[in-house]
């Protein structure tokens, strides 16, 4: 066999160490890591073997020769010789057909079983891959003889003990977890080679020590803030959360009114529960990027080591919206040359995906659940780190109705079989236990009497503006007469237009704007400015999208909210008289602008329609828990009677039972692509060098990088609707970076960010 020096190699020369990566080192190194990951959920042997054989196909002579040729060209180009079939054959021989999908999909994604059978057929006698598979196995067995086993590896006993109807869903979840173990092990071992360093896997953190740090810093924080009339209630909630943490793992509910210190209580519960029950990490998932930014900042202050201590950070904030393996996101706007270039970058870009190897992770529910139901390596590599963790789902009411069947089923599987405890935190707790996926599941309440708590913390009264002459401009005119006021509207376009109206009407003070069209750093700056102006009692008038409603700690005497489902109205009310310092009640004005927009999804419309039947003028107030429960019952009414009535959710469950991983991925879309294109913006010259260096690294397919590169760009990233992103690409106002990430070259408004009505000073930007 003509190979480099007679040895077998997995990867070419590292630009750092100057050595090649031998195939036996890569297979065994990946196997050790995968076993470590899989042992957390009782499948260490399975994960180890699948990683051991994942690259056996690289032992074929043709693959080794092409690697030599690529290296001779300075590393330019890809090997391009299929190498998945040999390991897939071994995996099927010694495990199960579905487990063999882990090996076959470790680069391109988990396949469906029909595709897998077709590919295995090519390896049979006379098949197109038969000779190369046999050659590769014979070459590798000489240096890694343990690729052959005396017998098959058994599946975990819990899977075989499940009732027949549940076994396929359990198998689906197991294969996903095994895939995550193998992919992450592969990426970590590969990254270590190219970086010329040891594999970076964090040692387990002593959770009890984090509890002590959390408590000490929380005490310091409370001592340093101005006292509030509702502090005693907040302390009571915190004590109840800490007391509940010693109870058995399972599903917990923390229902607390907005302003009830839910973030602190959830963190205290999660850390104590992890320490009590040997959980490895805490993962906090929230629906909006704005909440990850605020919550991560709070938790960093409470948990990260002192600056200069040399200790690694405890809190990882991961809200990157970048899809490193886009399937048509904005690629339609690119030339064939640009698309080919992006595909060339894909291999190294995947190494930049986050794997959540940190004791405390703050992410979004989109990242969490699209990882759970993806079929693609870069999204799924982090999945195994859910095992043995505490998962906090903050603002859980924001989970999409159409996907509740797979989401609740997946969560139940994680709790039952992968050592996960789930905490549902919300002021407006949905009635999930009335849905079939959670029938019979024990519900553990942290707060004894939520209704009494809501009565004690009632700090606002509602007014309604629903006549036909209400417009964005008329509400802006009214809002402008108040020195401190917050208005929340339905869309980013409405926010920009309302901001213009407010600027025109306002007589004094700052007029500020918040939306996802602004970068993360810009949003943080504005939120800090709002808080400082409120603290000094200076005039400040703010317009925001719903991103401010959940978790952003601001306190206005008056709030306007465009008509929305009742849970959103109540969240907006949580920004009004939040600390109970007004002599009377705060005012929340719900208005319905004739020229206003709303999210266009069918389920959002259904939620609004259900809400209109229960809440409004002469009806109930949004914080009436009894009526809120009936609202959820009405909203979920079409979902009663079991999975057969769950629409899209039921279809996804059927696809999971069929182990059709690609179709599950395509069907499970938490956010319409219309709203999911991330755009990196260079706002000022002080940011330019860092951003351009990161972009250069991401656009170089021969310079692999770790997740810290994308992590560093999070604060410089805004979001654009897909249609606008495609228009920007066509007009040259944006260029592709990697995956669906774009670099913005157009104008950026100092108040409104990527202004939908002023995308550029010229007329080149045409929708």
C-alpha positions in Angstrom: 0.0 0.0 0.0 1.5 3.4 -1.0 1.0 5.5 2.1 2.9 8.4 3.7 5.9 6.6 5.1 4.1 3.2 5.2 1.8 4.2 8.0 -1.9 4.9 8.0 -3.0 8.5 8.7 -6.3 10.1 9.6 -5.4 13.7 9.1 -2.6 15.6 7.3 0.2 17.7 8.9 -0.7 20.0 11.7 0.5 23.6 11.0 1.4 23.9 14.7 3.1 20.6 15.6 4.3 19.7 12.0 3.2 16.1 12.5 0.5 13.9 10.9 -2.3 12.3 12.8 -2.0 8.5 12.7 -5.2 6.5 12.1 -4.7 4.3 15.1 -4.2 7.3 17.4 -7.3 9.0 16.1 -9.5 5.9 16.4 -8.3 5.0 19.8 -8.3 8.6 21.0 -11.8 9.1 19.8 -13.0 5.8 21.4 -11.6 6.7 24.8 -13.5 10.0 24.7 -16.7 8.5 23.4 -16.7 5.9 26.2 -16.3 8.6 28.8 -19.3 10.5 27.4 -21.5 7.4 27.0 -20.9 6.0 30.4 -23.0 8.8 31.9 -26.1 7.2 30.5 -25.0 3.5 30.6 -23.9 3.1 27.0 -20.1 3.6 27.3 -19.2 0.4 25.5 -21.5 1.1 22.6 -20.2 4.7 22.2 -16.6 3.5 22.5 -16.9 0.9 19.7 -18.8 3.2 17.3 -16.0 5.8 17.7 -13.3 3.1 17.3 -14.6 2.1 13.9 -15.9 5.5 12.6 -12.9 6.2 10.4 -11.8 2.6 9.5 -12.6 3.5 5.9 -9.6 5.8 5.8 -7.4 2.7 5.7 -8.2 2.2 2.0 -5.3 2.7 -0.3 -7.2 5.2 -2.5 -8.0 7.4 0.6 -4.4 7.4 1.8 -3.0 8.2 -1.6 -5.5 11.1 -2.0 -4.5 12.5 1.4 -0.9 12.4 0.2 -1.9 14.4 -2.9 -3.9 16.9 -0.9 -0.9 17.5 1.4 1.4 17.9 -1.5 -0.8 20.8 -2.7 -0.4 22.5 0.6 -3.6 21.1 2.1 -5.8 22.7 -0.5 -8.9 20.7 -1.4 -10.6 17.7 0.2 -9.7 14.1 0.0 -13.1 13.4 -1.5 -12.9 9.5 -1.2 -15.8 8.0 0.6 -14.6 6.4 3.9 -17.8 5.8 5.9 -18.8 2.4 4.6 -16.1 0.2 6.3 -16.9 1.4 9.8 -20.6 1.2 9.0 -20.2 -2.5 8.1 -18.4 -3.2 11.3 -20.9 -1.3 13.4 -23.8 -3.2 11.9 -21.9 -6.5 12.5 -21.2 -5.9 16.2 -24.1 -3.6 17.3 -27.4 -2.8 15.6 -28.4 -1.4 12.2 -29.6 1.9 13.7 -26.3 2.2 15.6 -24.5 1.8 12.4 -26.2 5.0 11.3 -24.0 6.8 13.8 -20.9 5.8 11.9 -22.3 6.4 8.5 -23.5 9.9 9.4 -20.6 11.2 11.4 -19.8 13.7 8.7 -22.9 14.3 6.8 -25.6 13.6 9.4 -27.7 10.7 10.6 -29.4 9.0 7.6 -32.8 7.3 7.5 -32.7 3.5 7.7 -33.8 3.0 4.1 -30.8 5.1 2.9 -28.5 3.2 5.3 -29.7 -0.2 4.0 -29.0 1.0 0.4 -25.5 2.1 1.3 -24.8 -1.2 3.1 -26.0 -3.1 0.0 -23.1 -1.4 -1.9 -20.7 -3.2 0.5 -22.0 -6.7 -0.2 -20.3 -9.1 -2.6 -20.1 -7.4 -6.0 -21.2 -4.0 -4.7 -19.5 -0.8 -5.7 -17.9 -0.4 -2.2 -17.2 -4.0 -1.4 -13.5 -4.1 -2.5 -12.6 -0.8 -0.8 -14.4 -1.8 2.4 -12.6 -5.2 2.6 -9.3 -3.5 1.8 -9.7 -0.9 4.5 -10.8 -3.4 7.2 -7.8 -5.6 6.5 -5.4 -2.7 6.6 -6.8 -1.3 9.9 -7.2 -4.7 11.7 -3.4 -5.1 11.6 -2.9 -1.9 13.7 -6.2 -1.8 15.6 -7.2 -5.5 16.0 -9.9 -4.6 18.5 -12.1 -3.4 15.7 -13.2 -7.1 15.7 -15.1 -8.4 18.7 -16.0 -11.8 20.0 -19.7 -10.9 20.2 -22.3 -8.2 19.7 -22.7 -5.3 22.2 -26.0 -5.3 24.0 -28.3 -2.4 24.1 -28.9 -0.8 27.5 -31.4 -2.8 29.6 -33.7 0.2 30.1 -34.5 0.3 26.4 -35.5 -3.4 26.3 -37.6 -3.0 29.4 -39.8 -0.3 27.8 -43.3 -1.1 26.6 -43.3 -1.8 22.9 -45.0 1.5 21.8 -42.3 3.4 23.6 -39.2 1.4 22.5 -38.9 3.1 19.2 -38.9 6.6 20.7 -36.4 5.4 23.3 -34.2 4.0 20.6 -34.4 7.3 18.7 -33.1 9.1 21.7 -30.4 6.6 22.4 -29.1 6.8 18.8 -29.0 10.6 19.0 -27.0 10.5 22.2 -24.6 7.9 20.8 -24.1 10.0 17.7 -23.4 13.0 19.9 -20.7 11.1 21.8 -19.0 9.9 18.6 -19.1 13.2 16.8 -17.9 15.2 19.8 -15.1 12.7 20.4 -14.1 12.9 16.7 -14.1 16.7 16.6 -12.2 17.0 19.9 -9.5 14.6 18.9 -9.2 16.2 15.4 -9.1 19.7 16.8 -6.4 18.7 19.3 -4.3 17.4 16.4 -4.5 20.5 14.3 -3.9 22.8 17.3 -0.9 20.7 18.4 -2.4 20.4 21.9 -3.9 17.9 24.3 -7.6 17.1 24.0 -9.6 19.7 25.9 -12.2 18.0 28.0 -13.1 19.7 31.3 -12.8 17.8 34.5 -16.0 17.5 36.6 -16.8 20.5 38.7 -17.5 20.2 42.4 -21.0 21.5 42.5 -21.1 22.0 46.2 -18.3 24.5 45.9 -20.4 26.4 43.3 -23.3 26.4 45.7 -21.1 28.1 48.4 -19.9 30.7 45.9 -23.4 31.3 44.7 -24.7 31.9 48.2 -21.9 34.1 49.3 -22.2 36.4 46.2 -25.9 36.4 46.3 -25.7 37.8 49.9 -23.3 40.4 48.7 -25.5 41.4 45.8 -28.6 41.7 48.0 -26.7 43.8 50.6 -25.6 46.2 47.9 -29.0 46.9 46.3 -31.7 49.3 47.4 -34.4 47.4 49.4 -37.7 46.8 47.8 -41.2 46.4 49.4 -41.4 42.9 47.8 -38.0 41.6 49.0 -39.6 39.4 51.7 -41.7 37.6 49.0 -38.6 37.1 46.9 -36.8 35.6 49.8 -39.6 33.3 50.5 -39.6 32.0 46.9 -35.8 31.5 47.1 -36.1 29.5 50.3 -38.8 27.3 48.9 -36.7 26.6 45.8 -33.6 25.7 47.9 -35.7 23.4 50.1 -37.2 21.6 47.1 -33.7 20.9 45.7 -33.1 17.9 47.9 -36.1 16.0 46.5 -35.7 13.3 44.0 -34.9 14.0 40.3 -37.8 14.6 38.0 -39.8 17.4 36.6 -40.3 20.5 38.8 -42.4 23.6 38.3 -41.5 27.1 39.5 -44.4 29.4 39.0 -43.6 32.9 40.2 -45.0 36.3 39.1 -42.7 38.5 37.1 -40.4 40.3 39.4 -40.4 37.5 41.9 -36.7 36.8 41.6 -37.2 33.7 39.5 -33.7 33.8 38.0 -32.1 33.6 41.4 -34.5 30.9 42.6 -34.0 28.8 39.5 -30.2 29.0 39.8 -30.3 28.2 43.5 -32.5 25.2 43.0 -30.5 23.9 40.0 -27.1 24.2 41.7 -28.3 22.6 45.0 -30.1 19.8 43.2 -26.9 19.1 41.1 -24.8 19.0 44.3 -27.3 16.8 46.1 -27.7 14.3 43.3 -24.4 14.3 41.5 -25.5 16.1 38.4 -22.6 17.2 36.1 -23.9 20.6 35.0 -26.7 23.1 34.9 -28.2 24.1 31.5 -30.5 27.2 31.5 -32.5 27.5 28.3 -34.5 30.7 27.6 -36.6 31.7 24.5 -35.0 35.0 23.7 -31.4 36.0 23.1 -31.9 39.1 25.3 -32.6 36.8 28.3 -29.5 34.7 27.7 -27.5 37.9 27.7 -29.0 39.2 31.0 -29.2 35.8 32.7 -25.6 34.9 31.7 -24.4 38.2 33.1 -26.2 37.6 36.4 -24.9 34.0 36.7 -21.4 35.0 35.7 -21.4 37.6 38.6 -22.5 34.9 41.0 -20.4 31.9 39.7 -17.3 32.8 37.7 -13.9 32.9 39.4 -12.3 36.1 40.4 -10.4 37.9 37.5 -6.8 36.9 37.5 -7.4 33.7 39.5 -6.3 31.5 36.6 -9.4 29.3 37.0 -11.5 28.6 33.9 -14.9 30.4 33.6 -17.9 28.6 35.0 -20.6 30.1 32.9 -20.8 29.5 29.1 -23.2 31.7 27.2 -24.2 30.1 24.0 -26.8 31.8 21.9 -25.1 31.8 18.5 -27.8 31.6 15.8 -25.2 30.4 13.2 -26.2 27.3 11.4 -22.9 25.7 10.3 -24.6 23.3 8.0 -27.4 25.3 6.3 -29.8 23.4 4.1 -30.8 26.2 1.8 -31.0 29.0 4.3 -29.7 31.9 2.2 -27.7 29.8 -0.3 -30.2 30.6 -3.0 -28.8 34.1 -3.2 -25.2 32.9 -3.7 -23.4 32.1 -6.9 -22.3 28.6 -7.5 -18.7 29.6 -6.8 -19.8 31.1 -3.4 -21.7 27.9 -2.5 -18.7 25.7 -3.4 -16.5 27.9 -1.2 -19.0 27.6 1.7 -19.0 23.8 1.3 -15.2 23.8 1.4 -15.3 25.7 4.7 -17.9 23.4 6.2 -15.4 20.8 7.6 -13.4 23.2 9.7 -16.4 25.3 10.6 -18.0 22.3 12.3 -15.0 22.2 14.7 -16.2 25.7 15.9 -19.5 24.3 17.1 -20.2 24.5 20.9 -20.3 21.3 22.8 -21.5 22.8 26.2 -18.5 21.4 28.1 -19.0 23.8 31.0 -20.5 23.5 34.5 -23.2 26.1 33.9 -24.5 26.8 30.4 -27.0 29.6 29.4 -28.5 29.0 25.9 -31.7 29.4 24.0 -34.6 26.9 23.8 -34.0 27.0 20.0 -30.4 25.8 20.4 -31.5 23.2 23.0 -34.4 21.5 21.1 -33.1 21.9 17.6 -29.9 20.1 18.8 -32.1 17.4 20.3 -34.0 16.8 17.1 -31.4 17.6 14.5 -29.5 15.1 12.4 -26.4 17.2 11.8 -23.1 16.8 13.5 -22.3 20.4 14.5 -25.7 20.8 16.2 -25.7 17.4 17.8 -22.2 17.2 19.2 -23.3 18.9 22.4 -26.3 16.6 23.0 -24.5 14.1 25.2 -23.7 16.8 27.7 -27.4 16.9 28.6 -27.1 13.5 30.3 -26.8 13.8 34.1 -27.7 17.5 34.1 -30.3 19.9 35.5 -32.1 21.6 32.6 -33.9 24.8 33.5 -36.5 25.9 30.9 -37.1 29.6 31.6 -40.2 31.3 30.3 -41.5 27.9 29.3 -44.8 29.3 28.0 -42.9 30.4 24.9 -42.5 26.8 23.6 -44.3 26.4 20.3 -47.6 24.5 20.5 -47.1 22.7 17.3 -43.9 21.0 18.6 -45.1 20.2 22.1 -45.5 16.5 21.4 -41.9 15.8 20.5 -40.5 18.4 23.0 -42.4 16.9 26.0 -41.7 13.4 24.8 -38.0 14.2 24.4 -37.8 15.8 27.9 -39.6 12.8 29.4 -37.1 10.5 27.8 -34.2 12.5 29.1 -35.7 12.5 32.6 -36.5 8.7 32.6 -33.3 7.4 31.0 -30.5 9.9 30.9 -30.4 11.2 34.4 -31.9 14.7 33.7 -33.9 16.8 36.0 -36.1 19.5 34.4 -37.3 22.7 36.0 -40.1 24.6 34.3 -40.0 28.3 35.3 -42.7 30.7 34.3 -45.2 33.3 35.6 -47.7 31.8 33.2 -47.2 28.0 33.5 -48.9 26.1 30.6 -51.0 23.1 31.3 -48.6 20.5 29.9 -49.8 17.7 32.1 -53.1 17.7 30.3 -51.3 16.6 27.1 -50.8 12.9 26.4 -46.9 13.1 26.4 -46.9 13.9 30.1 -50.0 12.0 31.3 -49.0 10.1 34.5 -45.7 12.0 35.0 -45.3 13.4 38.5 -45.5 17.1 38.8 -43.3 18.6 41.6 -44.4 22.2 42.6 -41.8 24.4 44.2 -44.2 27.2 45.3 -47.0 25.9 47.5 -49.7 28.4 46.5 -49.0 30.4 43.3 -52.4 32.1 43.3 -51.7 33.6 46.8 -48.3 34.7 45.7 -49.8 36.4 42.6 -52.2 38.3 44.9 -49.4 39.5 47.1 -47.4 40.7 44.2 -50.1 42.4 42.2 -48.5 45.8 41.3 -50.4 46.9 38.1 -53.8 47.6 36.7 -54.7 47.2 33.0 -56.3 49.7 30.7 -57.4 48.9 27.1 -57.2 50.8 23.8 -59.1 48.8 21.2 -61.1 51.3 19.1 -60.6 51.4 15.4 -58.7 54.7 15.4 -55.8 53.4 17.4 -52.5 53.5 15.5 -48.8 53.3 16.2 -48.6 57.0 15.8 -51.5 57.8 18.1 -50.0 55.6 20.9 -46.6 57.2 20.4 -48.2 60.6 20.8 -49.8 59.5 24.0 -46.7 57.7 25.3 -44.6 60.7 24.6 -46.5 62.7 27.2 -45.0 60.5 30.0 -41.4 61.0 31.2 -40.7 57.3 31.8 -42.6 54.9 29.6 -42.0 51.5 27.8 -43.9 50.4 24.7 -43.7 46.8 23.5 -44.8 46.2 19.9 -45.3 43.0 17.8 -42.5 43.2 15.1 -39.1 44.7 14.5 -40.5 46.8 11.7 -43.1 48.2 14.1 -40.4 48.9 16.6 -38.4 51.0 14.1 -41.4 52.9 13.0 -42.7 53.5 16.5 -39.3 54.8 17.4 -39.5 57.4 14.7 -42.9 58.5 15.9 -41.7 58.7 19.4 -38.7 60.8 18.4 -40.9 63.2 16.6 -43.3 63.6 19.6 -40.9 63.5 22.5 -40.1 66.8 24.1 -37.2 65.8 26.4 -35.0 62.9 27.5 -33.7 59.8 25.8 -35.8 57.9 23.2 -34.4 54.4 22.9 -35.0 51.3 20.8 -34.5 47.6 21.4 -34.8 44.7 18.9 -32.9 41.8 17.5 -31.9 44.0 14.5 -29.3 45.4 17.0 -26.2 43.5 17.9 -25.9 41.8 21.3 -23.4 44.4 22.5 -25.6 47.2 21.3 -28.6 45.8 23.2 -26.6 45.4 26.4 -25.5 49.0 26.1 -29.0 50.2 25.7 -30.4 48.1 28.5 -27.6 49.5 30.8 -28.5 53.0 29.7 -32.2 52.4 30.4 -31.5 51.1 33.9 -29.2 54.1 34.7 -31.8 56.6 33.5 -34.5 54.9 35.5 -32.3 54.8 38.6 -31.6 58.6 38.4 -35.4 59.2 37.7 -34.4 60.9 34.4 -36.8 60.9 31.4 -36.5 57.9 29.2 -39.0 56.6 26.6 -38.4 53.1 25.2 -39.8 51.0 22.4 -39.0 47.3 22.2 -40.0 44.1 20.7 -41.0 41.2 22.9 -37.3 40.6 23.7 -37.6 42.9 26.7 -40.5 41.0 28.2 -38.9 38.0 29.7 -36.1 38.4 32.1 -34.9 41.9 31.3 -34.9 43.6 34.7 -36.3 47.1 34.2 -38.9 49.0 36.2 -41.2 51.6 34.5 -44.2 53.3 36.0 -46.2 53.0 32.7 -46.1 50.3 30.0 -47.9 50.1 26.7 -48.2 46.6 25.1 -49.6 45.9 21.6 -52.2 43.2 21.7 -50.7 39.7 22.2 -51.5 36.4 23.9 -52.2 36.9 27.7 -48.8 35.4 28.7 -47.1 38.1 26.8 -49.3 40.8 28.3 -48.4 39.5 31.7 -44.7 39.5 30.8 -44.9 43.1 29.7 -46.6 44.0 32.9 -43.6 42.5 34.7 -41.6 45.6 33.5 -44.1 47.9 35.3 -43.8 48.8 39.0 -41.6 45.7 39.1 -40.2 46.5 42.6 -43.5 47.8 44.0 -42.1 51.2 44.8 -45.0 53.3 43.4 -47.5 54.7 45.9 -50.3 53.1 43.9 -50.5 50.6 41.0 -48.5 50.9 37.8 -50.5 51.3 34.6 -50.3 48.7 31.7 -52.1 49.9 28.6 -53.0 47.1 26.1 -53.6 48.6 22.6 -54.5 47.2 19.2 -53.0 49.4 16.5 -54.8 49.2 13.1 -51.4 49.5 11.3 -49.5 47.2 13.6 -48.0 43.9 12.7 -47.9 40.5 14.5 -45.9 37.3 14.2 -47.5 35.5 11.3 -47.4 31.9 12.5 -50.7 30.0 12.7 -50.2 29.0 16.3 -49.6 32.7 17.3 -52.8 33.6 15.7 -54.6 30.8 17.5 -53.1 31.9 20.8 -54.3 35.5 20.2 -57.8 34.2 19.3 -58.0 32.0 22.3 -56.8 34.9 24.5 -59.5 37.3 23.1 -62.2 34.9 24.4 -61.0 35.3 28.0 -59.2 38.6 28.4 -59.9 42.2 27.6 -62.3 45.0 28.4 -65.1 43.7 30.6 -63.3 40.3 30.7 -60.6 38.8 32.9 -57.2 40.4 33.6 -54.1 38.6 32.2 -52.9 37.7 35.7 -56.0 35.8 36.7 -54.5 32.3 37.1 -57.8 30.4 37.0 -58.8 32.0 33.7 -55.3 31.6 32.4 -55.6 27.8 33.0 -58.9 27.8 31.1 -57.2 29.7 28.3 -54.5 27.1 28.0 -57.2 24.3 28.0 -58.9 26.1 25.1 -55.7 26.6 23.3 -54.7 23.0 23.6 -58.2 21.7 23.1 -57.4 20.4 19.6 -54.5 18.4 21.2 -56.7 16.3 23.4 -57.2 12.6 22.9 -53.6 11.5 22.4 -50.9 11.8 19.8 -53.2 11.1 17.0 -54.6 14.7 17.3 -51.3 16.5 17.6 -50.9 17.6 14.0 -47.2 18.3 13.1 -46.1 17.1 16.5 -47.7 13.8 15.9 -46.1 13.5 12.5 -42.7 14.2 14.0 -43.3 11.5 16.6 -44.1 9.0 13.8 -40.9 10.0 12.0 -39.0 9.4 15.3 -40.5 6.0 15.6 -39.4 5.2 12.0 -35.9 6.5 12.9 -36.0 8.9 10.0 -33.6 11.4 11.3 -33.4 13.8 8.3 -37.1 14.2 8.1 -37.4 14.8 11.8 -34.8 17.6 11.4 -36.6 19.2 8.5 -40.0 19.1 10.3 -38.8 20.3 13.6 -38.3 24.0 13.1 -38.8 26.2 16.2 -38.2 29.4 14.3 -39.2 30.1 10.7 -36.1 30.6 8.6 -37.6 33.9 7.7 -36.3 35.2 11.1 -33.1 33.2 11.6 -30.3 34.7 9.5 -27.4 36.0 11.7 -25.4 39.0 10.6 -22.1 40.1 12.0 -21.8 43.9 12.2 -18.6 46.1 12.7 -20.2 49.0 14.6 -16.9 50.8 15.4 -13.3 50.8 14.5 -12.4 49.5 18.0 -14.2 46.2 17.0 -12.8 45.9 13.5 -9.6 44.1 14.1 -11.1 41.4 16.4 -14.1 40.8 14.0 -12.0 40.7 10.9 -9.6 38.3 12.5 -12.4 36.0 13.5 -14.1 36.2 10.1 -10.7 35.4 8.4 -10.3 32.3 10.6 -13.9 31.1 9.9 -13.4 31.6 6.1 -10.2 29.7 6.0 -11.1 26.0 5.4 -7.5 24.9 6.2 -7.3 26.7 9.5 -9.5 24.8 12.0 -10.7 26.7 15.0 -12.5 26.0 18.2 -15.9 27.3 19.4 -14.3 30.3 21.0 -14.2 32.1 17.6 -18.0 32.0 17.1 -18.4 32.7 20.8 -16.5 35.9 20.4 -18.7 37.0 17.5 -22.0 36.6 19.5 -21.9 40.1 20.9 -21.4 41.6 17.4 -24.3 39.6 15.8 -27.8 40.9 14.9 -30.6 39.1 13.1 -32.3 39.7 9.7 -35.4 38.2 8.2 -34.4 35.7 5.4 -35.9 37.9 2.7 -33.9 40.9 3.7 -30.7 38.9 4.1 -31.1 37.5 0.6 -31.7 41.0 -0.8 -28.6 42.2 1.1 -26.5 39.5 -0.5 -27.8 40.3 -4.0 -27.0 44.0 -3.6 -23.6 43.5 -2.0 -24.5 44.8 1.4 -23.6 41.5 3.0 -21.2 38.7 2.2 -21.2 35.1 3.4 -18.8 34.0 6.1 -19.6 30.4 7.0 -22.8 28.4 7.3 -25.6 30.9 7.2 -23.5 33.6 8.9 -23.2 36.9 7.0 -20.9 39.9 7.4 -22.8 43.2 7.0 -21.3 45.9 4.8 -24.2 48.3 4.8 -25.4 51.0 7.1 -26.0 50.5 10.8 -28.2 53.0 12.6 -26.8 54.1 16.0 -30.3 53.7 17.6 -32.2 51.2 15.4 -29.4 48.9 14.2 -30.2 47.2 10.9 -33.1 49.6 10.3 -35.8 47.9 8.0 -36.7 51.3 6.4 -33.1 52.6 6.1 -31.0 49.6 5.1 -28.6 51.8 3.2 -28.2 55.5 2.2 -28.4 54.6 -1.5 -31.0 52.8 -3.4 -29.1 49.6 -4.1 -31.0 47.6 -1.5 -34.2 46.4 -3.2 -36.5 43.8 -1.6 
